[in-house]
Amino acid sequence: MTEQHGSWETFGERLVYDNRWVKVGLTDVQAPNGERWEYHVVHLARIAIALIVNERDEALMLWRYRFATKQWGYELLGGMVDDGEEAAQTAAREAAEESGWRPVGKPEHLVSFEPLPGQVTAPMDVYLWREAEHIGDPTDTEEAGRVEWVPLSRVNELAQRQELLGSGTLVSLLYYLNSREG
């Protein structure tokens, strides 16, 4: 990798908190101006998201409550990638568990991104399916919500009302809609 103007140098990291969902590290860094210090970095687990769009141009989502932000809103289906599991498998599994709808066919990798790269690592991988079969009620009772097929024509309205929860949902939907126009 060629050196870029404004790049930072890292000299290692020590973990100060570590569990399955979140790790907090102090990273020994040197900024482009030559200053060196320990910088807090939060590492979140890789997340896989399923965007399932049906023939009526609707996306399968959960209407749910998130206590950390005290918000109700829509979320795409997905969850933490387990060790040894491919992200697309996770997205399909989580979709079925959270909604009772199993994605059908081969997934299309839509986009991968890091939502907060300044201080947080939180890799997200989004997969698209254009078909799903209803297999029963949701089995993941911890992720309870109202399962809905939401018209994609409502995405901008829902975003304006802050009813699309999380960057995973917002980025996925906006990327999908934008990629269709090109």
N, C-alpha and C positions, 0 to 999 in steps of 0.2 A: 504494500500500500504506500503510495507516495505521500509525503508530508503535505498537509493542507495548511494554508494560512489560518491561524486561529485554533489549531488543534491543541488538545490537552494531552498531557502525559500522565499515565497512571503507574504507580509503583507497588500495587498490591491492595488487598482489601482484607479487613478482619470483620467477621460476623459478630454482631452484638445481640442479635435476636434471630432465632431460626426455628421455623416449624413448616408444616406441609403447605400452608397457604401463603405465608409471607416471611421474608427474610429482610433484616435490616443490617446493612454493612456500613463501615466507615472505610472509605476508599482514600488512599493516599494519592493526592493529585497535585499536579503543577499546572496552573493556568497559563495561557499564552503570555501574560505579563510577567511570568517568572515566579509569582507567588505560589507557595506550596502549603497545603493543609489537608486535614481529613474532612472529606465531604460525605454527608449522609446520603446513602442510596438505598431505596426500597426495591426489593426484587419480588415480584408477584409471579405466581405460576402461569404457565402457558395456558391460554384459553382458546377453545375451538367453538366457532359459532356456525349454526345452520341457518341459512336463508332459504326457505322453501317458498317458492312462488308457484301458484296454481294457474290454470288456464284462464281464470277470470281476472288475472293481474292483481292478486291478493297475496300478502305475505302472512305466514303462520306466526303468531306472536302470543305472548302471555301478557295480560293486564294484571299487574301485581304491585305490591307495596315494597319499597326498599327503606328499611328503618334508618340506615346510616345517613341518608339524605332527606328522610321524611317525605318521600315522594311516591305518588301513584303514577303508573304509566305503563307503556308497552315496552316489551323487551323481546328480542329475538331469542331463540332457544340455543343453549350451549352450556359449556362448563369447562372445568379444569381437565387438562389432558393427563391421564394416568401414565405412570412409568410403563414403558413398553408398548403403549398404544399410539397409533397414528392419529394425527389431529382430525382427519376426516372421519375416522371411526368414532372418535369422541363426539364430534358434532352430531353424527347420526344417532348414536346411543342416547345422548342427552336429549335430542329432539323427541325421540320415542318415549323416554322416561318422563319428560316434563309435560308432554302434550297428548300422548296417546296416538300420535301420528308418526309412522316410520317412513323416512325418506326412501324413495324408490329410484333405482338406477345409479349410475356412476356420478359422483359429485364433481362439480367444476370448482377448482380453486379460484375464488373470486379476488381476494386481496389479503395481504398480511400487513400488519402495522404495529407500531408502538405508540400508544396514546399520550404518554407523558415522558418523553425521552430526557428531559432535563434533570430529573432526579429519581425516576422510577423506571424499572424494566418491567414490562407487562405485555409480553408478546401475544398477539391475537391473530388467529388464522380463520378466515371466513370461507365457507364452502356453500355453493349454490346447488339446489335441486329444483327441478321443475315438476316434480310429482311426489306424492306421499299417499300412503294408505292408512286408513284409520284402523288401529289394532286394539282399541279399548280405552279405558280411562288412564289418565296419567298414573305412573307408579311412584314417582318421586314426590312424596307428600311434603317434603321440606320446601320444594320449589312451587308451592301452590299458587295458582292464579287462574284467571278466566282465560281459556284458550279461545283465540279468535283468528279468523281469516280477515285481515285488515286490508282494505283497498290501498294500493300503492299511490293512488291519486290523493290520499290524505297525508302523505309523509310530510310535506312542507307545513301544512296546518298543525299537525301534531308536534313537529319540531318547534314551531313558533310558540306553542302552548307549553313547551317543556314537558311533553308527555311521551317522548322517546327516551327511555332511560339508558344512560351509559354511552360511552363512545363506541362500543362494539355495535350497538344497534344503530346509532346515528351514522357512523362512518360506513357501515355495511350497506344500509339502505340508500344513502346518498351516492355512494360509489356505484352501486348497481344501477340506479336510475340514470346517472350521468353516462355510464358505459353503454347504455342502450341508445342514447341519443347520437353517439359518434359513429 
